[in-house]
Amino acid sequence: MSLSTNAPLPPIPSAERDHRLVDGVRLHVVTAGDPEDPLVVFLHGFPEFWYEWRGYVERFVDAGYRVLIPDQRGYNLSEKPHGIAAYRLPRLSSDVAGLIASEGKDTAHVIGHDWGAVVAWDLVLRRPAVVDRLGIVNVPHPSVFGQTLRTNPRQLLKSWYIYYFQIPRLPEWGSRRADFALWRRAMVGPAKPGTFTDTDLERYRRAWSEPGAPTAMINWYRAMVRHRDGPPRDRVQAPTLVVWGERDQALVPEMAPMSIDYCEDGTLARFPSATHWVIHEHPDRVSELLLDHLAGRSPGG
């Protein structure tokens, strides 16, 4: 386990960092804001880490929220348990429930992007009482993804990397080549020019270079395929906002409205020219939408 701090904290005046023990795993977390304020948990995706949400911290603290952002298990400065089973989806969403409890809270607003959104969907479906309001960015409801993967050849083709990640050792070797050039291209290539700076990419590279990180991160995908841990329900009761960049390189856009159909109180915000990295490309608008949603206002209201 690495507890180094070689991915420098950018200047977020109110932010603090520590480690929390959850389900026997030490998770690195960034927190900000008054502990008495309503809690918002932000969940990063692959191949990012807590730093993905850095630009959202002060906006939400200024709006009256307590913010908690973990490095999810296997990422950056969090512990990297051995074995694929350690990354099964119920374990991942249980981590979030444990982090909410570590703040002395029974519930929280939960916002996730990419794999963070997968975990957020699972949490709200597996433990609905824990989630006040749900924010999802560019990941479909699990039932929608499964159905689309089975019936839509375009989505099957876009998901090629999931099957590549099932191969032992080769994906780790490929990821490390040329200082993680493949992962850097996966982020920079599709994104709006200038979305990721050289400083950003260096911080990501350092996080990926943490001992055991590539295998742990890839094991999330291996566990998803080897362990079919569907939640006990498919209807989402919590008010839900789905934000979707329609030029996502990995996911077909028609899954966004299909996901809203599984929500009792769901809203879809489309970004026709944005990619999978919409939270980086349009941080002002995405923040506005999420803050309106958490406050119970209509988007842009």
C-alpha atoms as a printed R data frame, in Angstrom:
    type eleno elety resid chain resno       x       y       z
1   ATOM     1    CA   MET     A     1   0.000   0.000   0.000
2   ATOM     2    CA   SER     A     2   1.345   3.431  -0.939
3   ATOM     3    CA   LEU     A     3   0.636   6.485   1.161
4   ATOM     4    CA   SER     A     4   2.884   8.825  -0.795
5   ATOM     5    CA   THR     A     5   1.646  12.235  -1.830
6   ATOM     6    CA   ASN     A     6   3.396  12.592  -5.167
7   ATOM     7    CA   ALA     A     7   0.247  13.792  -6.959
8   ATOM     8    CA   PRO     A     8   0.238  17.366  -5.588
9   ATOM     9    CA   LEU     A     9  -2.993  18.803  -4.290
10  ATOM    10    CA   PRO     A    10  -4.035  21.732  -6.477
11  ATOM    11    CA   PRO     A    11  -4.937  24.960  -4.660
12  ATOM    12    CA   ILE     A    12  -8.349  24.273  -3.121
13  ATOM    13    CA   PRO     A    13  -8.379  26.515  -0.040
14  ATOM    14    CA   SER     A    14 -10.825  24.559   2.101
15  ATOM    15    CA   ALA     A    15  -9.762  21.023   1.134
16  ATOM    16    CA   GLU     A    16  -8.163  18.462   3.445
17  ATOM    17    CA   ARG     A    17  -6.868  14.961   2.796
18  ATOM    18    CA   ASP     A    18  -6.874  11.868   4.965
19  ATOM    19    CA   HIS     A    19  -7.437   8.122   4.876
20  ATOM    20    CA   ARG     A    20 -10.564   6.301   6.043
21  ATOM    21    CA   LEU     A    21 -10.742   2.587   6.840
22  ATOM    22    CA   VAL     A    22 -13.779   1.125   5.076
23  ATOM    23    CA   ASP     A    23 -14.453  -2.627   4.792
24  ATOM    24    CA   GLY     A    24 -10.851  -3.261   5.808
25  ATOM    25    CA   VAL     A    25  -9.493  -1.063   2.980
26  ATOM    26    CA   ARG     A    26  -7.767   2.297   3.536
27  ATOM    27    CA   LEU     A    27  -9.276   4.856   1.188
28  ATOM    28    CA   HIS     A    28  -7.717   8.225   0.494
29  ATOM    29    CA   VAL     A    29 -10.317  11.002   0.588
30  ATOM    30    CA   VAL     A    30 -10.441  14.715  -0.084
31  ATOM    31    CA   THR     A    31 -12.970  16.663   1.992
32  ATOM    32    CA   ALA     A    32 -14.023  20.287   2.081
33  ATOM    33    CA   GLY     A    33 -16.733  22.400   3.656
34  ATOM    34    CA   ASP     A    34 -18.567  22.453   6.957
35  ATOM    35    CA   PRO     A    35 -19.158  18.919   8.307
36  ATOM    36    CA   GLU     A    36 -22.623  20.045   9.400
37  ATOM    37    CA   ASP     A    37 -23.682  20.898   5.844
38  ATOM    38    CA   PRO     A    38 -25.468  18.398   3.551
39  ATOM    39    CA   LEU     A    39 -22.967  15.877   2.172
40  ATOM    40    CA   VAL     A    40 -22.157  15.455  -1.522
41  ATOM    41    CA   VAL     A    41 -19.991  12.500  -2.573
42  ATOM    42    CA   PHE     A    42 -18.261  12.749  -5.953
43  ATOM    43    CA   LEU     A    43 -17.058   9.516  -7.576
44  ATOM    44    CA   HIS     A    44 -14.389   9.492 -10.280
45  ATOM    45    CA   GLY     A    45 -14.149   7.138 -13.218
46  ATOM    46    CA   PHE     A    46 -11.458   5.277 -15.156
47  ATOM    47    CA   PRO     A    47  -8.626   6.152 -15.561
48  ATOM    48    CA   GLU     A    48  -8.952   9.200 -13.308
49  ATOM    49    CA   PHE     A    49  -8.808   9.708  -9.531
50  ATOM    50    CA   TRP     A    50 -10.207  12.235  -7.053
51  ATOM    51    CA   TYR     A    51  -8.534  15.019  -9.069
52  ATOM    52    CA   GLU     A    52 -11.245  14.641 -11.731
53  ATOM    53    CA   TRP     A    53 -13.631  16.688  -9.557
54  ATOM    54    CA   ARG     A    54 -11.146  19.332  -8.334
55  ATOM    55    CA   GLY     A    55 -12.898  22.177 -10.159
56  ATOM    56    CA   TYR     A    56 -16.223  21.392  -8.495
57  ATOM    57    CA   VAL     A    57 -15.134  21.508  -4.847
58  ATOM    58    CA   GLU     A    58 -15.290  25.239  -4.136
59  ATOM    59    CA   ARG     A    59 -18.466  25.696  -6.169
60  ATOM    60    CA   PHE     A    60 -20.316  23.188  -4.003
61  ATOM    61    CA   VAL     A    61 -18.780  24.357  -0.733
62  ATOM    62    CA   ASP     A    62 -19.794  27.939  -1.569
63  ATOM    63    CA   ALA     A    63 -23.318  26.666  -2.257
64  ATOM    64    CA   GLY     A    64 -23.521  25.224   1.268
65  ATOM    65    CA   TYR     A    65 -22.439  21.602   0.871
66  ATOM    66    CA   ARG     A    66 -19.894  19.358   2.548
67  ATOM    67    CA   VAL     A    67 -17.849  17.670  -0.224
68  ATOM    68    CA   LEU     A    68 -16.170  14.259  -0.047
69  ATOM    69    CA   ILE     A    69 -14.193  12.811  -2.961
70  ATOM    70    CA   PRO     A    70 -12.449   9.448  -2.570
71  ATOM    71    CA   ASP     A    71  -9.789   7.793  -4.573
72  ATOM    72    CA   GLN     A    72 -11.853   4.654  -5.043
73  ATOM    73    CA   ARG     A    73 -10.229   1.367  -4.029
74  ATOM    74    CA   GLY     A    74  -7.334   0.480  -6.303
75  ATOM    75    CA   TYR     A    75  -6.737   4.059  -7.452
76  ATOM    76    CA   ASN     A    76  -3.985   6.577  -6.721
77  ATOM    77    CA   LEU     A    77  -3.361   6.809  -2.947
78  ATOM    78    CA   SER     A    78  -6.061   4.354  -1.836
79  ATOM    79    CA   GLU     A    79  -5.213   0.784  -0.914
80  ATOM    80    CA   LYS     A    80  -5.102  -1.776  -3.714
81  ATOM    81    CA   PRO     A    81  -6.353  -5.122  -2.398
82  ATOM    82    CA   HIS     A    82  -5.193  -8.191  -4.287
83  ATOM    83    CA   GLY     A    83  -7.486 -10.320  -6.418
84  ATOM    84    CA   ILE     A    84 -10.319  -9.647  -8.808
85  ATOM    85    CA   ALA     A    85 -13.082 -10.394  -6.295
86  ATOM    86    CA   ALA     A    86 -12.011  -7.395  -4.206
87  ATOM    87    CA   TYR     A    87 -13.403  -5.174  -6.989
88  ATOM    88    CA   ARG     A    88 -16.866  -6.673  -7.293
89  ATOM    89    CA   LEU     A    89 -19.524  -4.010  -7.643
90  ATOM    90    CA   PRO     A    90 -21.251  -4.575  -4.273
91  ATOM    91    CA   ARG     A    91 -17.882  -4.027  -2.568
92  ATOM    92    CA   LEU     A    92 -17.371  -0.784  -4.496
93  ATOM    93    CA   SER     A    93 -20.762   0.662  -3.636
94  ATOM    94    CA   SER     A    94 -20.404  -0.536  -0.040
95  ATOM    95    CA   ASP     A    95 -17.251   1.590   0.166
96  ATOM    96    CA   VAL     A    96 -19.329   4.669  -0.620
97  ATOM    97    CA   ALA     A    97 -21.928   3.787   2.001
98  ATOM    98    CA   GLY     A    98 -19.100   3.363   4.497
99  ATOM    99    CA   LEU     A    99 -17.620   6.742   3.616
100 ATOM   100    CA   ILE     A   100 -21.003   8.401   4.099
101 ATOM   101    CA   ALA     A   101 -21.251   6.773   7.534
102 ATOM   102    CA   SER     A   102 -17.692   7.924   8.347
103 ATOM   103    CA   GLU     A   103 -18.977  11.495   8.031
104 ATOM   104    CA   GLY     A   104 -21.625  10.779  10.656
105 ATOM   105    CA   LYS     A   105 -24.351  10.911   7.996
106 ATOM   106    CA   ASP     A   106 -27.141   8.484   7.147
107 ATOM   107    CA   THR     A   107 -27.577   9.815   3.616
108 ATOM   108    CA   ALA     A   108 -25.809  11.906   0.979
109 ATOM   109    CA   HIS     A   109 -26.179  13.251  -2.505
110 ATOM   110    CA   VAL     A   110 -24.055  11.069  -4.809
111 ATOM   111    CA   ILE     A   111 -22.596  12.190  -8.146
112 ATOM   112    CA   GLY     A   112 -20.554   9.917 -10.382
113 ATOM   113    CA   HIS     A   113 -18.900   9.909 -13.792
114 ATOM   114    CA   ASP     A   114 -17.874   6.859 -15.821
115 ATOM   115    CA   TRP     A   115 -17.103   4.026 -13.355
116 ATOM   116    CA   GLY     A   116 -18.060   6.399 -10.564
117 ATOM   117    CA   ALA     A   117 -21.518   6.536 -12.130
118 ATOM   118    CA   VAL     A   118 -21.635   2.732 -12.316
119 ATOM   119    CA   VAL     A   119 -20.972   2.651  -8.572
120 ATOM   120    CA   ALA     A   120 -23.550   5.388  -7.970
121 ATOM   121    CA   TRP     A   121 -26.235   3.471  -9.902
122 ATOM   122    CA   ASP     A   122 -25.431   0.336  -7.892
123 ATOM   123    CA   LEU     A   123 -25.545   2.200  -4.591
124 ATOM   124    CA   VAL     A   124 -28.940   3.783  -5.261
125 ATOM   125    CA   LEU     A   125 -30.378   0.436  -6.408
126 ATOM   126    CA   ARG     A   126 -28.770  -1.694  -3.697
127 ATOM   127    CA   ARG     A   127 -29.086   0.762  -0.796
128 ATOM   128    CA   PRO     A   128 -31.758   3.275  -1.817
129 ATOM   129    CA   ALA     A   129 -32.111   4.742   1.675
130 ATOM   130    CA   VAL     A   130 -28.523   6.044   1.534
131 ATOM   131    CA   VAL     A   131 -28.924   8.332  -1.511
132 ATOM   132    CA   ASP     A   132 -30.802  11.640  -1.301
133 ATOM   133    CA   ARG     A   133 -30.329  12.790  -4.899
134 ATOM   134    CA   LEU     A   134 -28.376  11.099  -7.667
135 ATOM   135    CA   GLY     A   135 -26.223  12.718 -10.343
136 ATOM   136    CA   ILE     A   136 -25.013  10.551 -13.241
137 ATOM   137    CA   VAL     A   137 -22.587  11.614 -15.956
138 ATOM   138    CA   ASN     A   138 -22.204   9.565 -19.129
139 ATOM   139    CA   VAL     A   139 -23.022   6.071 -17.923
140 ATOM   140    CA   PRO     A   140 -26.347   4.302 -18.538
141 ATOM   141    CA   HIS     A   141 -28.539   2.511 -16.047
142 ATOM   142    CA   PRO     A   142 -27.154  -1.042 -15.662
143 ATOM   143    CA   SER     A   143 -30.217  -2.683 -17.192
144 ATOM   144    CA   VAL     A   144 -29.986  -0.379 -20.199
145 ATOM   145    CA   PHE     A   145 -26.304  -1.126 -20.719
146 ATOM   146    CA   GLY     A   146 -26.828  -4.880 -20.540
147 ATOM   147    CA   GLN     A   147 -29.732  -4.781 -22.980
148 ATOM   148    CA   THR     A   148 -27.914  -2.472 -25.403
149 ATOM   149    CA   LEU     A   149 -24.724  -4.524 -25.309
150 ATOM   150    CA   ARG     A   150 -26.726  -7.598 -26.304
151 ATOM   151    CA   THR     A   151 -28.733  -5.963 -29.085
152 ATOM   152    CA   ASN     A   152 -26.747  -3.069 -30.527
153 ATOM   153    CA   PRO     A   153 -23.671  -3.959 -32.649
154 ATOM   154    CA   ARG     A   154 -22.403  -0.379 -32.446
155 ATOM   155    CA   GLN     A   155 -22.267  -0.553 -28.664
156 ATOM   156    CA   LEU     A   156 -20.637  -3.979 -28.757
157 ATOM   157    CA   LEU     A   157 -17.902  -2.567 -30.989
158 ATOM   158    CA   LYS     A   158 -17.441   0.482 -28.767
159 ATOM   159    CA   SER     A   159 -17.015  -1.837 -25.761
160 ATOM   160    CA   TRP     A   160 -14.063  -3.741 -27.241
161 ATOM   161    CA   TYR     A   161 -11.742  -2.575 -24.477
162 ATOM   162    CA   ILE     A   162 -13.820  -4.355 -21.808
163 ATOM   163    CA   TYR     A   163 -12.965  -7.672 -23.443
164 ATOM   164    CA   TYR     A   164  -9.323  -6.674 -23.982
165 ATOM   165    CA   PHE     A   165  -9.036  -5.998 -20.241
166 ATOM   166    CA   GLN     A   166 -10.000  -9.615 -19.514
167 ATOM   167    CA   ILE     A   167  -6.648 -10.860 -20.838
168 ATOM   168    CA   PRO     A   168  -4.151 -11.561 -18.041
169 ATOM   169    CA   ARG     A   169  -1.140  -9.207 -17.754
170 ATOM   170    CA   LEU     A   170  -1.220  -7.923 -21.348
171 ATOM   171    CA   PRO     A   171  -3.405  -4.847 -20.599
172 ATOM   172    CA   GLU     A   172  -1.090  -3.830 -17.752
173 ATOM   173    CA   TRP     A   173   1.945  -4.138 -20.014
174 ATOM   174    CA   GLY     A   174   0.230  -2.165 -22.751
175 ATOM   175    CA   SER     A   175  -0.888   0.557 -20.376
176 ATOM   176    CA   ARG     A   176   2.615   1.196 -18.999
177 ATOM   177    CA   ARG     A   177   4.291   1.521 -22.390
178 ATOM   178    CA   ALA     A   178   5.686   4.976 -23.168
179 ATOM   179    CA   ASP     A   179   4.593   6.430 -19.815
180 ATOM   180    CA   PHE     A   180   0.962   5.370 -20.203
181 ATOM   181    CA   ALA     A   181   0.639   6.777 -23.700
182 ATOM   182    CA   LEU     A   182  -2.430   4.631 -24.422
183 ATOM   183    CA   TRP     A   183  -4.360   5.965 -21.445
184 ATOM   184    CA   ARG     A   184  -3.284   9.521 -22.167
185 ATOM   185    CA   ARG     A   185  -4.512   9.198 -25.760
186 ATOM   186    CA   ALA     A   186  -7.826   7.763 -24.559
187 ATOM   187    CA   MET     A   187  -8.400  10.978 -22.626
188 ATOM   188    CA   VAL     A   188  -6.878  13.618 -24.882
189 ATOM   189    CA   GLY     A   189  -7.821  12.164 -28.266
190 ATOM   190    CA   PRO     A   190 -11.614  12.464 -28.119
191 ATOM   191    CA   ALA     A   191 -11.758  15.518 -25.847
192 ATOM   192    CA   LYS     A   192 -12.159  19.127 -26.875
193 ATOM   193    CA   PRO     A   193  -8.679  20.573 -27.556
194 ATOM   194    CA   GLY     A   194  -7.121  22.022 -24.416
195 ATOM   195    CA   THR     A   195  -9.362  20.061 -22.039
196 ATOM   196    CA   PHE     A   196  -6.398  18.351 -20.367
197 ATOM   197    CA   THR     A   197  -3.231  20.359 -19.706
198 ATOM   198    CA   ASP     A   198   0.286  18.969 -19.468
199 ATOM   199    CA   THR     A   199   0.057  19.441 -15.697
200 ATOM   200    CA   ASP     A   200  -3.158  17.421 -15.586
201 ATOM   201    CA   LEU     A   201  -1.607  14.593 -17.578
202 ATOM   202    CA   GLU     A   202   1.474  14.528 -15.358
203 ATOM   203    CA   ARG     A   203  -0.733  14.219 -12.272
204 ATOM   204    CA   TYR     A   204  -2.644  11.373 -13.902
205 ATOM   205    CA   ARG     A   205   0.591   9.667 -14.918
206 ATOM   206    CA   ARG     A   206   1.835   9.831 -11.334
207 ATOM   207    CA   ALA     A   207  -1.411   8.329 -10.047
208 ATOM   208    CA   TRP     A   208  -1.205   5.504 -12.595
209 ATOM   209    CA   SER     A   209   2.406   4.878 -11.535
210 ATOM   210    CA   GLU     A   210   1.466   4.111  -7.935
211 ATOM   211    CA   PRO     A   211   2.555   0.516  -7.142
212 ATOM   212    CA   GLY     A   212  -0.166  -1.931  -8.175
213 ATOM   213    CA   ALA     A   213  -2.451   0.743  -9.628
214 ATOM   214    CA   PRO     A   214  -2.779  -0.504 -13.254
215 ATOM   215    CA   THR     A   215  -3.748  -4.032 -12.196
216 ATOM   216    CA   ALA     A   216  -6.158  -2.784  -9.533
217 ATOM   217    CA   MET     A   217  -7.822  -0.351 -11.939
218 ATOM   218    CA   ILE     A   218  -8.177  -2.980 -14.668
219 ATOM   219    CA   ASN     A   219  -9.514  -5.495 -12.121
220 ATOM   220    CA   TRP     A   220 -12.688  -3.410 -11.918
221 ATOM   221    CA   TYR     A   221 -13.424  -4.505 -15.495
222 ATOM   222    CA   ARG     A   222 -12.419  -8.097 -14.844
223 ATOM   223    CA   ALA     A   223 -14.712  -8.310 -11.836
224 ATOM   224    CA   MET     A   224 -17.607  -6.836 -13.819
225 ATOM   225    CA   VAL     A   225 -17.389  -9.637 -16.396
226 ATOM   226    CA   ARG     A   226 -16.576 -12.536 -14.055
227 ATOM   227    CA   HIS     A   227 -19.064 -11.681 -11.308
228 ATOM   228    CA   ARG     A   228 -22.556 -10.711 -12.415
229 ATOM   229    CA   ASP     A   229 -23.636  -8.836  -9.305
230 ATOM   230    CA   GLY     A   230 -26.866  -7.235 -10.423
231 ATOM   231    CA   PRO     A   231 -28.692  -5.112  -7.844
232 ATOM   232    CA   PRO     A   232 -31.943  -6.374  -6.289
233 ATOM   233    CA   ARG     A   233 -34.128  -3.817  -8.119
234 ATOM   234    CA   ASP     A   234 -34.025  -1.742 -11.269
235 ATOM   235    CA   ARG     A   235 -36.303   1.214 -10.430
236 ATOM   236    CA   VAL     A   236 -34.580   4.315  -9.067
237 ATOM   237    CA   GLN     A   237 -36.557   6.163  -6.435
238 ATOM   238    CA   ALA     A   238 -34.150   9.021  -5.739
239 ATOM   239    CA   PRO     A   239 -34.504  12.142  -7.910
240 ATOM   240    CA   THR     A   240 -31.942  11.651 -10.673
241 ATOM   241    CA   LEU     A   241 -30.165  13.923 -13.123
242 ATOM   242    CA   VAL     A   242 -28.379  12.290 -16.059
243 ATOM   243    CA   VAL     A   243 -25.827  14.495 -17.845
244 ATOM   244    CA   TRP     A   244 -24.720  13.164 -21.215
245 ATOM   245    CA   GLY     A   245 -22.073  14.247 -23.702
246 ATOM   246    CA   GLU     A   246 -23.464  12.835 -26.933
247 ATOM   247    CA   ARG     A   247 -20.105  12.435 -28.670
248 ATOM   248    CA   ASP     A   248 -19.007   9.828 -26.141
249 ATOM   249    CA   GLN     A   249 -16.464   7.552 -27.785
250 ATOM   250    CA   ALA     A   250 -17.464   4.520 -25.690
251 ATOM   251    CA   LEU     A   251 -21.255   4.741 -25.285
252 ATOM   252    CA   VAL     A   252 -24.072   5.240 -27.783
253 ATOM   253    CA   PRO     A   253 -26.253   8.283 -26.930
254 ATOM   254    CA   GLU     A   254 -29.597   6.500 -27.160
255 ATOM   255    CA   MET     A   255 -28.868   4.860 -23.799
256 ATOM   256    CA   ALA     A   256 -29.324   8.205 -22.022
257 ATOM   257    CA   PRO     A   257 -33.122   8.599 -22.472
258 ATOM   258    CA   MET     A   258 -33.564   4.862 -21.977
259 ATOM   259    CA   SER     A   259 -31.930   5.262 -18.554
260 ATOM   260    CA   ILE     A   260 -34.354   8.009 -17.557
261 ATOM   261    CA   ASP     A   261 -37.187   5.539 -18.129
262 ATOM   262    CA   TYR     A   262 -35.939   3.584 -15.093
263 ATOM   263    CA   CYS     A   263 -36.145   6.649 -12.815
264 ATOM   264    CA   GLU     A   264 -39.269   7.656 -10.920
265 ATOM   265    CA   ASP     A   265 -38.106  11.277 -11.045
266 ATOM   266    CA   GLY     A   266 -35.509  11.620 -13.780
267 ATOM   267    CA   THR     A   267 -34.149  14.513 -15.849
268 ATOM   268    CA   LEU     A   268 -31.810  14.332 -18.836
269 ATOM   269    CA   ALA     A   269 -29.402  17.128 -19.770
270 ATOM   270    CA   ARG     A   270 -27.818  16.608 -23.191
271 ATOM   271    CA   PHE     A   271 -24.588  18.146 -24.469
272 ATOM   272    CA   PRO     A   272 -24.653  17.474 -28.232
273 ATOM   273    CA   SER     A   273 -21.069  18.587 -28.913
274 ATOM   274    CA   ALA     A   274 -19.462  17.201 -25.750
275 ATOM   275    CA   THR     A   275 -17.607  13.925 -25.328
276 ATOM   276    CA   HIS     A   276 -17.251  11.414 -22.529
277 ATOM   277    CA   TRP     A   277 -15.205  14.104 -20.757
278 ATOM   278    CA   VAL     A   278 -18.091  16.579 -20.521
279 ATOM   279    CA   ILE     A   279 -17.399  17.424 -16.868
280 ATOM   280    CA   HIS     A   280 -13.991  18.763 -17.927
281 ATOM   281    CA   GLU     A   281 -15.206  20.376 -21.145
282 ATOM   282    CA   HIS     A   282 -18.182  22.233 -19.654
283 ATOM   283    CA   PRO     A   283 -17.538  22.566 -15.896
284 ATOM   284    CA   ASP     A   284 -19.563  25.765 -15.463
285 ATOM   285    CA   ARG     A   285 -22.722  24.401 -17.063
286 ATOM   286    CA   VAL     A   286 -22.409  20.952 -15.503
287 ATOM   287    CA   SER     A   287 -21.917  22.522 -12.065
288 ATOM   288    CA   GLU     A   288 -24.970  24.715 -12.576
289 ATOM   289    CA   LEU     A   289 -27.096  21.736 -13.576
290 ATOM   290    CA   LEU     A   290 -25.932  19.629 -10.641
291 ATOM   291    CA   LEU     A   291 -26.437  22.413  -8.097
292 ATOM   292    CA   ASP     A   292 -29.938  23.082  -9.431
293 ATOM   293    CA   HIS     A   293 -30.682  19.380  -9.179
294 ATOM   294    CA   LEU     A   294 -29.461  19.078  -5.587
295 ATOM   295    CA   ALA     A   295 -31.511  22.133  -4.627
296 ATOM   296    CA   GLY     A   296 -34.654  20.671  -6.189
297 ATOM   297    CA   ARG     A   297 -34.787  23.295  -8.928
298 ATOM   298    CA   SER     A   298 -35.480  22.517 -12.554
299 ATOM   299    CA   PRO     A   299 -32.282  22.514 -14.671
300 ATOM   300    CA   GLY     A   300 -31.211  26.093 -15.260
301 ATOM   301    CA   GLY     A   301 -34.042  27.301 -13.037
